[in-house]
Each structure stands twice: as structure tokens, then as C-alpha cells.
């Protein structure tokens, strides 16, 4: 047998981790706190045509009311809310006559963030994403009664337990079920008071916004483990794009800075390429390793994440230590501009080019040229602000035509080229690509980058894009965030609140206990991965 | 919801354990020794019409030759021989490009004692026995590479590993697979020398017998855990009938007495009924508990097991301590004889009567009256021998007609009634039931009980039964043993050796590494449980 060309260690083909940065990251690793939580009760999932995701929960009493389960029986335990953590219970046997539990008990457990997870079958599975990520387990317990603790971490509100097999001589009950919620977040945040911005918001809206805020805080807390995880149910990993948003929300809420510092150092410590390019994601387990892919826009957003961190924490040492890492990302991207100072790569939509995946959003029809171009400017402006904050001179980078150009000059050139080639004066908004595609992404990022010559032009572009019948909207909350941030930046606070209520509010209405990675209220079960059950 | 009538604790409906006996048993609990064993190599199972069980192994090289496995791939590791124990390995990921193992790895493992276990699908499963006893596991490993140890004990030669799911970015190899063999047996036994009985046996026969002896010793060693397990693959429990044969073989081979003593005390400590009746089986886990059923013939054989133990070990204290327990079993059974001193119960074939299951063998057509009647005599004779060995007076029991009858008198009466009603002089053999069924069981037990008036009559009965075209043969090695023991007792040593070669030899030919619970060489895949895969 001949072995195919494969690489044994995660580090093969990638530069080795940079020990000094990784060491700092490890020194900032937070403790995880575990909190035991009792269930609310038992439920059945029933079909409900009126529900956005098609299901409603019907109470089946308390856990103490659970019947004795035989082969083929199942039960759904509702823990209320959502947590990241572990599940334990006592597997108690009930015999029907003189026999003790005379054979092992085989169970299947399904962990549900939402009702459809535990109400629907996972087969047939249609995604290209690895099936092993589906949140189910099969266990066999040899001797009963027995305390059981599921070793793998899950993210869940519901646990469905199916009895795959018990012998004819006994049945089982799930007694003392406990969810052990884990997080590194030690702070708590009171409900929104609307103290400073209350008068113009109706009481009804306040209720909606408080509920959205509550779900947002839970999402954030449940993602705060030993890194900011993009989602605690599936890949459980740190990604630059998610890091920036989670840290930013955190500075306004839980105010943790240790985790942000750790994450910034983890990326610095695990470059994707010897040219200094950052990886899009970092693995913590079994050891700290580069994630094996780079996302152009994420490398650029690292600068903004570093700026946010230094601004909030005041930790200038970290800012200085990591400044050149952030600067290098912009330098590499600027290196891909053409003679007109327009970002240009072959096949910007492809995600298989080694180290040149452009993400922006999961929407497959999105033209990304304008977005990426503007994200470069956004990154350069973040670097400029950071250099001022750190008392550094205006940074310079090498470009295709010069070995040392001040970034102020690059910002000017790229802003001018964006206005010249990406702004459509007749439409009054930003477009992207040869087909002049109108999208939220292009306009949000143009506004974030400050490309519009005035706040009025910015606000008009956003408003027109938002209302345009042909506009390409966002699939991920990630891009929805930048639309809202752009609204705020352009002075469109009303639109920001309206959009938050409409978009995040619709997830809450659909039964979200935490916000999802992908969501389109008009296509509730659509998935960027071709199977709704693998979304998270 | 109303709960059905069920009983929470194993002890409900049964008398509590007798602490004094259980304490002695626990003081005799042996240490388990774990030995790491490396695999022989990789194999494929190929169909082979000439093989008794339909399969042959084809080498696929060494474990080091294993290809990188992707979703849907599988591999069979051959450890050679058979052991009871645990399985561990390193799950190594091999990436195809820059990505590390970016999703969990889900594996299915199937543990095979014989090739068909790993070559055939378990579905559709046809047995009434609990499906959870099938020797497979599904595990999900979150972070790779990772050392993996399967927590549950298995009995195996082969391990089939199927990759249920890995992501598109990587494959896996099973590296450093180790079988951790466990047993409480510390002794070893040299191959059969035939020193005292060599001249009349051909070299060819010696080879066959040495191979049978080797498999028998392995079976015994692998069943020697913290009790004599009836089989280490499935129920892993101690049963009286199996105990007697395993201990008897042990006295001639590994010469352990501690385990036998522990097992005798475990039964004494966990009675099935307050009248003193023994349970057929004892559970060790999660705590020492009566097995919840009683088998009449097993309760009677306890006396023989105690006699064997005292004879070999010289431990008269244990003999005296447990004598009344053994005697009580015979007394209860004698209490079921009618006025003609013939054993009589309603529905002797039924196994659902509370505490009155008559086993003898798994063969469903077997008439068991003669066997059980003779086993009572065999038990009484064991008690008589034991009382002599211990220097006790002739024991007395209460019978339906008298409160104190010497067992010598009961033996005499029951032997006479057996000869009068169960021996057919015209056929020259023992029969059973109204249809005068001829069977190995009836004649083996009549000879074991010494019912025949001479060795000649005994030998003739066995020979005729063995050759008779209508005879009901045995399904279990358990009853085959008593046929062979009866052959020896009747002076038919040649027939004993011939039968051992034919029966146990056919299991070896069929690929047995240990002897099975059930086996009919003419119907190789027949099962007392309706599904061959649940035999063990």
C-alpha cells in the first residue's frame, strides 16, 4: 500500500509558532467557572405551522414525573436558556420483577440549542461540513444504577435522550440531570436601563431591545471560554473577525480585557505564512496551532481589534508589542493594489486560493472587491489612530512602487480610487465589480472606511442601499453588525435600532436563546452549509 | 403520568445480602493483572465457502502499513489469540494541505472474538437478548491527534475500526494500537506432555488435543477476573453451573483456590429467597447483588462445587461454613418429589416460574425430568462425601413426609425410583418424561448420579444413547462436559477423548480462540438467542 501525500503534524507547511507571543497568550489564559444548573422540566416538541422554525414546546411536567423508559422510548429535558457546558445525570434502573438491570443500557443523547435540534432527525444529512459536528452521542452503560457524565462539552438548552436498548427485565429513568455551565466570564451586567437614551424609545421597543440585549449577553458569555469562541456548539474556535466583535461588545458589557489580550497574542503567535500573514483562526487543542487558512479581511481587521483593545484597556505595551504584526497585514494587502490604487486579485470569490480567502459574508452572490478595498482603508485608519495613541510616528509601508510610503498617503490614494471607481454618483451609493453590484457589504464598509466625502453622502448611500430592491443583503450577523455600525457612524441611529429589532429580534422570535452564525428571517432554515442542523 | 409497578433497587423482592458471607468473599477478591499486547497485523475478512463460519482472514500487512483513513473507510486490526481487556490507540490526524484536523473524528469500533463478528453486519438484529450487548462502540474525538482508551472492557481478537466521519481536510491513522489483557490468573501451565498416558494416543491426536487444551486454558484464563465469569464478552457474570466446571478445570491447571472460595461465598451471601434458595448468578457491579433468578439444577450443583473445592484446597473451614447452604438446596429439591420419590413440578420446561427454572441445557426440545431427578441424587452424594471429608455425621433433611431423614436413605429411595421409572430395560438406557425421550442429558446425569447398578450398565446406556438415531444431543459445551465426565466415570475413556476431539476440536477448526457458550458443529451459526452475533 502506498500512502498518499499527507502531512502528519498541524505545523507542516506552516511556519512554527512564535514562542514569545504564545507564552504571553498562555499567561493570560483565564480560569473556567462551572455552575451546576437544574432543568426546568420535561417537554415534547410539537409541530406548529405558526412558529418560524415549525415547532413549539409542550410541557410534560417535571423531571420527577418522568416515566420509566424502555427500549425505543425517549424524553426531552428542558434546561431553559442556553449554556455551554457538560451534562450529567444518574442513570437509575427500575426492574419489572426480580431481575436487576441484567444488560448494559445504550442511550443516544442529542443536545439542542433550539427545539428543532431535538425535534428533527439529523438524517438525511446534506451538508459538506463534517457530520461528526452534529451534537449527538451514543453511550453504553454497563452496570446500573450509575452516575453518568458526558465527557464532551456541548452547547444546549435541551437534551433529548433516547433509549436505544435496555433488556426486557428493566427500564431506566434519568434522575438528577444537571447542566454544568462553563464560562470564563465572571462579571454580570444589569438589564438595559435606557437611562441616557430613553425618551425617544417606546416601552414596547424597550422590552424588545432588553430581550435582544439579554440574548446577546448570553451569546457573548457562552462564547467566553479560554478564547472568544466563534460559537460554542460547533468549531469552538477563535477567529479574528469574531474576536473583534466579541471583544468590542465585551468592553461595553463584561469589561474583560484579559481574554482579548490572550486572543490577540494567540494570533500573533501562530502566523499562517512566513511573510507574516495571520491565520484566520487559531486552534488551542491539543496544542496551540495556526488554523491553516488565512482570510484577507480578517487579517486586516486585526488592526481594529488591537486599537479597540488599547483604547479600552490603556495597555500600550501590548499595542506596541503587536503593532508591527497588525501593520504587516495592511502592507500585504496594499501590495495587491494595481497602478490605480485599486485592490485587485484573481478570483476574489474563491476560497481555495492558498491564503487568499476573502470572506466578508457567507452570501455566495456577493461581489467583494469594494468591501475588501474599503476594509484595507479601515485597517490603515485603525493603524493610524493606534500609532497616535501609542505616540508613534506615522507608520510607513512598502508598496509595489516604493519601499516606504506613509500610510496617510496610502489612505488618501485608496480613498480617492474608491470614490473614483466604486461610488456611483447617479445612484448615490457604492457599487462593486464589473456588474456594479449594489450590496449592504460594499456600502457598510465604504462608510466604515470613511470613504464618503461627507456624513450626508454616507447616510444617503446607506439609506438608498437599504431600500434598493436589487441590493444584496447579508447572511451573517457578522455583516449585519457592520451595517449597524455604519448606520451609527453615518448618524442613522434610528435605522440602526430598527435594524437590530428587525434582524436580531426575529431570531429571538424564532426561539433563539443565543444568536446564530447565520440567519435570514425570510428563509429561516437556510444554511451556508446546506444543512440547517449544522448551523450554530 | 402514572408510573408502572416497578422496583427501584436490585434488592427489592429479594432477601438482603448476608453481610458475613459477602465480607469473606470481598476479602478473597483477587488483583487484576494488565498486560499490554501488540497487534499481529491488519487483515481483511474474505468470504470462504470452505470455512465453517464462512470467512477467512487475508493479511493486509502490518499496522505501520495502514493507509490514511477517510470518511467511510475501515480497517481490521488482528491481535492474534483472544483476550479479555481494554483497547487503546493513538488517533493521529494526517492533513491533506494546510488545515489541521478541523472537525471531530467519529469512529465506530467493533470488537470481534471471531472473524464473523467483524466481517458481518449486526443489523438486522434478531435476538430477544438486549442489543446493547453487541460489542460495538461509537466515539467522537474532538481534538486530534489524541490518545484514546476505550473505557469499556471487551473480549476480542479483532478490532474493526470504521471512520464514520472526518472532515474533508484530514484523514486518520490508528497508531500504536494496544490490547491491555486483564485477568486475575497469575499461573501458567505448560503444554500437554502426555507423560502418563501417551502410548495409546497418536501424534496426530496429540497435536489436536494440545490445541484444544491451549484454547481451553485461554478460555479459562480470560474468564478469571474478579469472579469466574461465564463469558467475558457478554454478561461477564458468575453462574453456579459455570463456576463448578471452571473451578474443576482450574484445580488441574492454574491451581487457584482464592477465586473459587470467593465465588462460593458470593453465592452464599446473596440468596434468591428467604427459604435459603440460591440465586443462579451474582452481580458484582455496581454492588454485590443477587442475580434475580434461581436455576434448580445450579442450586444443586453448588454442593459438588463445594466438595471439589474442599477436596482440592483442604480448606475444611470453608466446607463447614457453607455446608448447610449446600444442604438446604438439596432439601428444597427433595421437597418437590412425589410419594413415589420421583421429582415432580408443573411445567418443568418453563423458565418463567418464579425461582423454578430448570436449565440442564439450552436445547429447547429436551425433557428434563430424569436429568433433574439425577442431579438431586448427584448433589446428595456430593453432600455425603463432603460430610465424611469434614468429619460430620450423615446429614439429615426434612422431606414431605418426615422432618428428619438421613440423606443416605433419600439417595437410596431416589435411586430406586429412578431405576424403576427412568431406566428402559428393553432399550438398555435412561429415558425421560411421558414420551420416554432418549437424550444425552438424561443418561449423562444418570451415570453422574451413579443410578446404574453397575459400570457395565452405565457404559452400555451411554454407548447406546450416543449412537441412537433419535437421541437429543447437547447444545452447550456445559452439557457436553457432563457427557464426557460420564464417559470417564463409566470407564469409556476412548469415547471421552473421541468426543472432546470431535466437539471441542470442531470449534477450534471453526476458528475459536476460546470455547463458546453454545455450539453445534452441524449448525454452526445456530444460537439459543436467535442471533449468532450475540453468542459468546
Interface residues (C-beta under 8 A of the other chain):
Chain A: X1 X3 X4 X6 X7 X8 X10 X12 X13 X14 X60 X61 X65 X66 X67 X68 X71 X92 X93 X94 X95 X96 X97 X98 X99 X100 X101 X102 X103 X104 X105 X106 X128 X129 X130 X131 X132 X133 X137 X138 X140 X142 X143 X144 X145 X146 X152 X164 X165 X166 X167 X168 X169 X171 X235 X272 X283 X285 X286 X289 X290 X291 X292 X293 X354
Chain B: X1 X3 X4 X6 X7 X8 X10 X12 X13 X14 X60 X61 X65 X66 X67 X68 X71 X92 X93 X94 X95 X96 X97 X98 X99 X100 X101 X102 X103 X104 X105 X106 X128 X129 X130 X131 X132 X133 X137 X138 X140 X142 X143 X144 X145 X146 X152 X164 X165 X166 X167 X168 X169 X171 X235 X272 X283 X285 X286 X289 X290 X291 X292 X293 X354
